[in-house]
């Protein structure tokens, strides 16, 4: 009887979370594309990738990975399109329970904030993205090109939070951290359940820009820095 009551209680708590998670579709949009002296640039916006429901899950000890892959293709009639360039951008999200702050890290960026809205903006509103090896000289001015953006959103196990520093520094260790224990705490188990129930699971998305010709793109001169 007690076990049956527990199942009913858990189901009643998780059911409304599941409904909320399915209300909004996640959409990735490639926005404006332009040229600068040193490369091809574009903007990307991903809507509903990090729902507010994920905030409590991360606070419970969960971490998340948001990994972008950018690909530049040239369209070829009657044949497979040609991959010209590709690049990646990775974010890792965690929560510092002692400082009560979210942390977002990537190889060239660190963010600490107590506002989850800033976490969402940092990981989903990419105003200036570029391909590191592609500039205007590599592109046929009259060729037809397009950009494909893939986003992989993946919750990470609670244990991987100790690996974040090694991931950023580029080093790793095969030894288990002495701070980890074999058991899993109650809060961690609840976080894992909520990840699954609220749709806070692995997700792969893809967006594509409109076709464009380099000769028709705006060329911008970046401002001088004093």
Short mmCIF file of the C-alpha atoms (twelve columns), coordinates in Angstrom:
data_MODEL
# 
_entry.id   MODEL 
# 
loop_
_atom_site.group_PDB 
_atom_site.id 
_atom_site.type_symbol 
_atom_site.label_atom_id 
_atom_site.label_alt_id 
_atom_site.label_comp_id 
_atom_site.label_asym_id 
_atom_site.label_seq_id 
_atom_site.Cartn_x 
_atom_site.Cartn_y 
_atom_site.Cartn_z 
_atom_site.pdbx_PDB_model_num 
ATOM 1   C CA . UNK A 1   0.000  0.000  0.000   1 
ATOM 2   C CA . UNK A 2   2.797  2.399  0.937   1 
ATOM 3   C CA . UNK A 3   4.669  1.611  -2.290  1 
ATOM 4   C CA . UNK A 4   1.533  2.216  -4.368  1 
ATOM 5   C CA . UNK A 5   1.008  5.569  -2.665  1 
ATOM 6   C CA . UNK A 6   4.620  6.536  -3.423  1 
ATOM 7   C CA . UNK A 7   4.173  5.742  -7.129  1 
ATOM 8   C CA . UNK A 8   1.007  7.836  -7.267  1 
ATOM 9   C CA . UNK A 9   2.692  10.746 -5.494  1 
ATOM 10  C CA . UNK A 10  5.710  10.718 -7.841  1 
ATOM 11  C CA . UNK A 11  3.476  10.494 -10.912 1 
ATOM 12  C CA . UNK A 12  1.357  13.426 -9.728  1 
ATOM 13  C CA . UNK A 13  4.472  15.560 -9.172  1 
ATOM 14  C CA . UNK A 14  6.107  14.770 -12.507 1 
ATOM 15  C CA . UNK A 15  3.066  14.817 -14.797 1 
ATOM 16  C CA . UNK A 16  2.657  18.629 -14.948 1 
ATOM 17  C CA . UNK A 17  6.403  19.036 -15.543 1 
ATOM 18  C CA . UNK A 18  6.212  16.735 -18.557 1 
ATOM 19  C CA . UNK A 19  3.317  18.719 -20.027 1 
ATOM 20  C CA . UNK A 20  5.164  22.013 -19.610 1 
ATOM 21  C CA . UNK A 21  8.269  20.634 -21.291 1 
ATOM 22  C CA . UNK A 22  6.288  19.808 -24.436 1 
ATOM 23  C CA . UNK A 23  4.596  23.178 -24.846 1 
ATOM 24  C CA . UNK A 24  7.302  24.971 -26.827 1 
ATOM 25  C CA . UNK A 25  9.246  23.622 -29.784 1 
ATOM 26  C CA . UNK A 26  12.988 24.227 -29.891 1 
ATOM 27  C CA . UNK A 27  13.987 26.127 -33.023 1 
ATOM 28  C CA . UNK A 28  17.429 27.130 -34.281 1 
ATOM 29  C CA . UNK A 29  17.698 30.029 -36.719 1 
ATOM 30  C CA . UNK A 30  20.685 31.226 -38.724 1 
ATOM 31  C CA . UNK A 31  20.275 34.978 -39.049 1 
ATOM 32  C CA . UNK A 32  22.314 37.596 -40.871 1 
ATOM 33  C CA . UNK A 33  25.438 36.636 -42.808 1 
ATOM 34  C CA . UNK A 34  28.144 39.198 -43.602 1 
ATOM 35  C CA . UNK A 35  31.817 39.579 -44.547 1 
ATOM 36  C CA . UNK A 36  34.650 41.234 -42.692 1 
ATOM 37  C CA . UNK A 37  38.280 41.602 -43.721 1 
ATOM 38  C CA . UNK A 38  39.288 38.476 -41.833 1 
ATOM 39  C CA . UNK A 39  36.350 36.176 -42.416 1 
ATOM 40  C CA . UNK A 40  32.752 35.201 -42.989 1 
ATOM 41  C CA . UNK A 41  30.448 35.988 -40.046 1 
ATOM 42  C CA . UNK A 42  26.890 35.088 -39.099 1 
ATOM 43  C CA . UNK A 43  24.465 35.074 -36.167 1 
ATOM 44  C CA . UNK A 44  22.610 32.142 -34.600 1 
ATOM 45  C CA . UNK A 45  19.622 32.098 -32.258 1 
ATOM 46  C CA . UNK A 46  18.247 28.982 -30.589 1 
ATOM 47  C CA . UNK A 47  14.834 29.373 -28.963 1 
ATOM 48  C CA . UNK A 48  13.604 27.122 -26.122 1 
ATOM 49  C CA . UNK A 49  16.823 25.101 -25.932 1 
ATOM 50  C CA . UNK A 50  17.291 25.922 -22.236 1 
ATOM 51  C CA . UNK A 51  13.873 26.035 -20.641 1 
ATOM 52  C CA . UNK A 52  13.346 27.586 -17.231 1 
ATOM 53  C CA . UNK A 53  12.561 24.063 -15.999 1 
ATOM 54  C CA . UNK A 54  16.250 23.234 -16.511 1 
ATOM 55  C CA . UNK A 55  17.225 25.860 -13.935 1 
ATOM 56  C CA . UNK A 56  16.090 23.819 -10.934 1 
ATOM 57  C CA . UNK A 57  17.613 20.664 -12.387 1 
ATOM 58  C CA . UNK A 58  21.030 22.321 -12.692 1 
ATOM 59  C CA . UNK A 59  20.679 23.718 -9.185  1 
ATOM 60  C CA . UNK A 60  20.175 20.176 -7.887  1 
ATOM 61  C CA . UNK A 61  23.693 19.287 -9.056  1 
ATOM 62  C CA . UNK A 62  23.204 18.447 -12.705 1 
ATOM 63  C CA . UNK A 63  25.478 19.857 -15.388 1 
ATOM 64  C CA . UNK A 64  24.741 20.373 -19.067 1 
ATOM 65  C CA . UNK A 65  26.666 20.573 -22.337 1 
ATOM 66  C CA . UNK A 66  25.661 22.718 -25.314 1 
ATOM 67  C CA . UNK A 67  27.797 21.891 -28.351 1 
ATOM 68  C CA . UNK A 68  27.541 23.713 -31.679 1 
ATOM 69  C CA . UNK A 69  28.903 22.544 -35.033 1 
ATOM 70  C CA . UNK A 70  29.026 25.074 -37.876 1 
ATOM 71  C CA . UNK A 71  29.454 23.989 -41.506 1 
ATOM 72  C CA . UNK A 72  29.812 26.066 -44.662 1 
ATOM 73  C CA . UNK A 73  28.682 24.415 -47.922 1 
ATOM 74  C CA . UNK A 74  28.858 25.419 -51.551 1 
ATOM 75  C CA . UNK A 75  25.874 24.350 -53.614 1 
ATOM 76  C CA . UNK A 76  26.695 22.330 -56.731 1 
ATOM 77  C CA . UNK A 77  24.018 21.557 -59.303 1 
ATOM 78  C CA . UNK A 78  23.663 17.929 -60.252 1 
ATOM 79  C CA . UNK A 79  26.164 16.789 -57.621 1 
ATOM 80  C CA . UNK A 80  26.715 16.657 -53.867 1 
ATOM 81  C CA . UNK A 81  27.226 20.012 -52.192 1 
ATOM 82  C CA . UNK A 82  30.819 20.710 -51.184 1 
ATOM 83  C CA . UNK A 83  31.866 21.238 -47.554 1 
ATOM 84  C CA . UNK A 84  34.107 24.338 -47.506 1 
ATOM 85  C CA . UNK A 85  34.778 24.840 -43.802 1 
ATOM 86  C CA . UNK A 86  33.617 23.759 -40.350 1 
ATOM 87  C CA . UNK A 87  34.078 24.861 -36.762 1 
ATOM 88  C CA . UNK A 88  32.805 24.092 -33.259 1 
ATOM 89  C CA . UNK A 89  31.771 25.961 -30.132 1 
ATOM 90  C CA . UNK A 90  31.176 24.270 -26.786 1 
ATOM 91  C CA . UNK A 91  29.596 25.406 -23.522 1 
ATOM 92  C CA . UNK A 92  29.419 23.672 -20.139 1 
ATOM 93  C CA . UNK A 93  26.878 24.758 -17.529 1 
ATOM 94  C CA . UNK A 94  26.954 24.055 -13.788 1 
ATOM 95  C CA . UNK A 95  25.808 25.579 -10.503 1 
ATOM 96  C CA . UNK A 96  27.962 26.551 -7.531  1 
ATOM 97  C CA . UNK A 97  25.783 25.752 -4.533  1 
ATOM 98  C CA . UNK A 98  28.132 27.576 -2.126  1 
ATOM 99  C CA . UNK A 99  28.187 30.881 -4.049  1 
ATOM 100 C CA . UNK A 100 24.643 30.363 -5.417  1 
ATOM 101 C CA . UNK A 101 25.816 31.197 -8.913  1 
ATOM 102 C CA . UNK A 102 25.618 29.584 -12.319 1 
ATOM 103 C CA . UNK A 103 28.822 28.976 -14.233 1 
ATOM 104 C CA . UNK A 104 29.127 28.829 -17.992 1 
ATOM 105 C CA . UNK A 105 32.513 27.965 -19.440 1 
ATOM 106 C CA . UNK A 106 33.994 27.436 -22.882 1 
ATOM 107 C CA . UNK A 107 37.648 27.298 -23.965 1 
ATOM 108 C CA . UNK A 108 37.793 31.100 -24.352 1 
ATOM 109 C CA . UNK A 109 35.044 32.369 -22.023 1 
ATOM 110 C CA . UNK A 110 34.009 32.284 -18.339 1 
ATOM 111 C CA . UNK A 111 30.704 33.521 -16.956 1 
ATOM 112 C CA . UNK A 112 29.503 33.575 -13.346 1 
ATOM 113 C CA . UNK A 113 26.020 34.909 -12.706 1 
ATOM 114 C CA . UNK A 114 23.063 34.498 -10.390 1 
ATOM 115 C CA . UNK A 115 20.627 35.101 -13.278 1 
ATOM 116 C CA . UNK A 116 19.626 32.058 -15.341 1 
ATOM 117 C CA . UNK A 117 18.447 34.381 -18.116 1 
ATOM 118 C CA . UNK A 118 22.105 35.321 -18.716 1 
ATOM 119 C CA . UNK A 119 22.980 31.636 -18.988 1 
ATOM 120 C CA . UNK A 120 20.293 31.182 -21.629 1 
ATOM 121 C CA . UNK A 121 21.464 34.237 -23.564 1 
ATOM 122 C CA . UNK A 122 25.127 33.185 -23.462 1 
ATOM 123 C CA . UNK A 123 24.436 29.709 -24.838 1 
ATOM 124 C CA . UNK A 124 21.644 30.403 -27.312 1 
ATOM 125 C CA . UNK A 125 22.015 33.953 -28.648 1 
ATOM 126 C CA . UNK A 126 25.213 33.953 -30.704 1 
ATOM 127 C CA . UNK A 127 25.537 37.377 -32.293 1 
ATOM 128 C CA . UNK A 128 28.943 36.977 -33.946 1 
ATOM 129 C CA . UNK A 129 30.149 33.586 -35.170 1 
ATOM 130 C CA . UNK A 130 32.893 33.066 -37.743 1 
ATOM 131 C CA . UNK A 131 34.786 30.339 -39.550 1 
ATOM 132 C CA . UNK A 132 38.407 30.543 -38.510 1 
ATOM 133 C CA . UNK A 133 39.952 29.713 -41.886 1 
ATOM 134 C CA . UNK A 134 37.479 31.179 -44.371 1 
ATOM 135 C CA . UNK A 135 37.737 34.722 -45.660 1 
ATOM 136 C CA . UNK A 136 36.331 36.410 -48.763 1 
ATOM 137 C CA . UNK A 137 39.306 35.396 -50.911 1 
ATOM 138 C CA . UNK A 138 38.420 31.706 -50.562 1 
ATOM 139 C CA . UNK A 139 34.880 32.184 -51.805 1 
ATOM 140 C CA . UNK A 140 33.660 32.498 -55.380 1 
ATOM 141 C CA . UNK A 141 31.821 35.852 -55.463 1 
ATOM 142 C CA . UNK A 142 29.144 34.361 -57.725 1 
ATOM 143 C CA . UNK A 143 28.985 30.955 -56.051 1 
ATOM 144 C CA . UNK A 144 25.976 29.849 -54.013 1 
ATOM 145 C CA . UNK A 145 26.654 28.999 -50.382 1 
ATOM 146 C CA . UNK A 146 24.749 28.158 -47.211 1 
ATOM 147 C CA . UNK A 147 25.533 27.530 -43.532 1 
ATOM 148 C CA . UNK A 148 24.346 24.537 -41.516 1 
ATOM 149 C CA . UNK A 149 24.316 24.777 -37.714 1 
ATOM 150 C CA . UNK A 150 23.928 21.693 -35.543 1 
ATOM 151 C CA . UNK A 151 23.331 21.926 -31.813 1 
ATOM 152 C CA . UNK A 152 23.692 19.050 -29.398 1 
ATOM 153 C CA . UNK A 153 22.214 19.615 -25.965 1 
ATOM 154 C CA . UNK A 154 23.159 16.961 -23.437 1 
ATOM 155 C CA . UNK A 155 22.804 16.684 -19.673 1 
ATOM 156 C CA . UNK A 156 26.008 15.468 -18.092 1 
ATOM 157 C CA . UNK A 157 26.213 13.129 -15.135 1 
ATOM 158 C CA . UNK A 158 26.712 14.712 -11.743 1 
ATOM 159 C CA . UNK A 159 30.148 13.091 -11.470 1 
ATOM 160 C CA . UNK A 160 31.497 14.997 -14.494 1 
ATOM 161 C CA . UNK A 161 31.448 18.336 -12.687 1 
ATOM 162 C CA . UNK A 162 34.949 17.533 -11.345 1 
ATOM 163 C CA . UNK A 163 36.184 17.113 -14.944 1 
ATOM 164 C CA . UNK A 164 35.229 20.635 -16.070 1 
ATOM 165 C CA . UNK A 165 38.550 22.182 -15.038 1 
ATOM 166 C CA . UNK A 166 40.505 19.466 -16.879 1 
ATOM 167 C CA . UNK A 167 38.336 19.926 -19.980 1 
ATOM 168 C CA . UNK A 168 39.017 23.666 -20.092 1 
ATOM 169 C CA . UNK A 169 42.764 23.335 -19.482 1 
ATOM 170 C CA . UNK A 170 43.108 20.555 -22.036 1 
ATOM 171 C CA . UNK A 171 44.501 18.096 -19.504 1 
ATOM 172 C CA . UNK A 172 42.960 14.961 -18.103 1 
ATOM 173 C CA . UNK A 173 43.537 12.339 -15.496 1 
ATOM 174 C CA . UNK A 174 42.540 8.705  -15.416 1 
ATOM 175 C CA . UNK A 175 42.488 8.714  -11.638 1 
ATOM 176 C CA . UNK A 176 39.175 9.116  -9.909  1 
ATOM 177 C CA . UNK A 177 38.744 12.333 -7.979  1 
ATOM 178 C CA . UNK A 178 38.973 11.763 -4.217  1 
ATOM 179 C CA . UNK A 179 35.963 14.047 -3.784  1 
ATOM 180 C CA . UNK A 180 33.675 11.584 -5.551  1 
ATOM 181 C CA . UNK A 181 31.896 8.835  -3.725  1 
ATOM 182 C CA . UNK A 182 30.459 5.574  -4.969  1 
ATOM 183 C CA . UNK A 183 27.027 6.390  -3.682  1 
ATOM 184 C CA . UNK A 184 24.647 8.902  -5.179  1 
ATOM 185 C CA . UNK A 185 22.917 11.386 -2.908  1 
ATOM 186 C CA . UNK A 186 19.178 11.917 -2.696  1 
ATOM 187 C CA . UNK A 187 19.362 15.315 -4.397  1 
ATOM 188 C CA . UNK A 188 21.375 13.859 -7.281  1 
ATOM 189 C CA . UNK A 189 18.879 11.054 -7.786  1 
ATOM 190 C CA . UNK A 190 15.984 13.516 -7.823  1 
ATOM 191 C CA . UNK A 191 17.863 15.664 -10.351 1 
ATOM 192 C CA . UNK A 192 18.360 12.658 -12.584 1 
ATOM 193 C CA . UNK A 193 14.655 11.749 -12.392 1 
ATOM 194 C CA . UNK A 194 13.616 15.312 -13.193 1 
ATOM 195 C CA . UNK A 195 15.987 15.437 -16.157 1 
ATOM 196 C CA . UNK A 196 14.168 12.522 -17.713 1 
ATOM 197 C CA . UNK A 197 10.641 13.563 -16.732 1 
ATOM 198 C CA . UNK A 198 10.955 17.203 -17.761 1 
ATOM 199 C CA . UNK A 199 12.446 16.425 -21.148 1 
ATOM 200 C CA . UNK A 200 15.867 17.582 -19.929 1 
ATOM 201 C CA . UNK A 201 17.530 14.922 -22.046 1 
ATOM 202 C CA . UNK A 202 19.854 14.749 -24.989 1 
ATOM 203 C CA . UNK A 203 18.641 16.713 -27.975 1 
ATOM 204 C CA . UNK A 204 20.065 17.202 -31.469 1 
ATOM 205 C CA . UNK A 205 18.898 20.131 -33.570 1 
ATOM 206 C CA . UNK A 206 19.766 21.533 -36.973 1 
ATOM 207 C CA . UNK A 207 19.254 24.893 -38.627 1 
ATOM 208 C CA . UNK A 208 20.177 26.162 -42.068 1 
ATOM 209 C CA . UNK A 209 20.729 29.622 -43.488 1 
ATOM 210 C CA . UNK A 210 19.245 30.941 -46.687 1 
ATOM 211 C CA . UNK A 211 21.351 30.532 -49.841 1 
ATOM 212 C CA . UNK A 212 23.641 33.488 -50.471 1 
ATOM 213 C CA . UNK A 213 26.306 34.769 -52.834 1 
ATOM 214 C CA . UNK A 214 29.394 36.469 -51.386 1 
ATOM 215 C CA . UNK A 215 29.069 39.297 -53.915 1 
ATOM 216 C CA . UNK A 216 25.664 40.158 -52.426 1 
ATOM 217 C CA . UNK A 217 26.752 40.182 -48.785 1 
ATOM 218 C CA . UNK A 218 27.424 43.313 -46.779 1 
ATOM 219 C CA . UNK A 219 31.101 43.922 -46.071 1 
ATOM 220 C CA . UNK A 220 31.768 45.424 -42.657 1 
ATOM 221 C CA . UNK A 221 34.879 47.128 -41.349 1 
ATOM 222 C CA . UNK A 222 35.328 46.331 -37.654 1 
ATOM 223 C CA . UNK A 223 35.782 49.396 -35.416 1 
ATOM 224 C CA . UNK A 224 39.308 50.291 -34.370 1 
ATOM 225 C CA . UNK A 225 40.195 49.546 -30.758 1 
ATOM 226 C CA . UNK A 226 42.182 52.253 -29.002 1 
# 
